[in-house]
Amino acid sequence: MSAETSEMELDLLQRRADATNCYCNRHRNWDPTRGNGDLYLQLKKKYRGDPNGESILRYATADEIHRKLGELETRRAC
């Protein structure tokens, strides 16, 4: 199974996500036959014992993550 998003694109998304207090990564169980993206975006965990951060996007494409991060960056700038 190959990943849809390149390593370079994922690195860029992770850097943008980090700047907005979010976390971006690949889904472990992504299935390319489902026709959705291989990425997720979530808020960073508040503390280490937190099992999961709050999910923002699931099974998203790189373009969807870029759009959402743009919205978050715009809100933060206001």
C-alpha angles and dihedrals in degrees: 000000000000126000119248096214118064121236091245092053091046091051091052092048092048091052092049091046092050090054090056094047092256136119126225127190145138124281111248094219100040114154114203091201091069092069098232134110128280098226140085133197123204140163113264116262114264093218137005096256092057106113095211138002119236108281117235102172131008129194090003131160123239090256092054091050091049091052093049092047089050089055091048092048091050092051091048093052093055 
